[in-house]
């Protein structure tokens, strides 16, 4: 297989969610350029529309207009689809609203824990009523909030962002402390807009600013290419037999690019250039060449910056020399699927050696062409990762479904066809 040409990954999923949400809070018409138009992004847009916000259609290659302002109660359930980001961040935004809202999602999202968000929101003054225990559906009634100083037991950008959003809308001070720093898209976005937010290490502190939103101008935001989506393109290029691939306009936020540091240790040829700032976010281009890979040890401290890339890194580890260990990746059990269990099972199903030991994942590399059936469980990251493995010479990998790729990278298979060719 030869890799060639240039490709721009779809807009960053995390930034798209946040840009749409922040745009819904400020008066006037905001413009979000190069947004992700996937299923998850459409879930956020649909929920905002149900709450009275005018959000234009999400179309590939087109900017989206958002007319922000007053939110209103919805008589309908806010259906968050498969998107944990939509559900958790909306809970934060709804915590100060003087009305009740009901949130739900698909079967996968309904299994994901929500108390990590709703408990601190309850301490701020929001009223939460669960219908089936720790998860969706649930109802939240907002109101006047009090300040919060909260320490997270696990580093998570979704919970951190939800609490900061609650403080922003409620006009109260919020301090969030993490064991290690997670993705900081929310902090970068708010600081770029002039919000009274300070960040010191793994602590983010929002000062009380009751009138800040009223004075904030509309956004004109360009969304960088999604680093997590780019990771699958990088993997395809590394596993190719020859050629070179250029991936352009990729978000290079250091809290999102831990996978590049891991790949460098594994011997990958990945170069960054044309790095520039885009609305508080670093963005640049990657040049990737096929490379022989060797095993590494991925530490627990690295996981928050690459948690979504563990599936594709595990796939690459299955082709690397030696045993790669991913330390303390138990958080993968509560993603769109039990990713930790399924990663090991699916790697074994295609002939690789992999096992879960406690919260660690161990993968031993090999050269035999992968062959077997993969159960994605409707998880987009698993489908994307194993579709890369399926392109290896001699591979016969059957995926249980491909539709889930639309959650984050709707045109991935087309892009993969365009950048690869038989040698």
Order of alpha helices (4+ residues) and beta strands (2+ residues): beta-beta-alpha-beta-alpha-beta-beta-beta-alpha-beta-alpha-alpha-beta-beta-beta-alpha-beta-alpha-beta-beta-alpha-beta-alpha-beta-alpha-beta-beta-beta-alpha-alpha-beta-alpha-beta-beta-beta-alpha-beta-alpha-beta
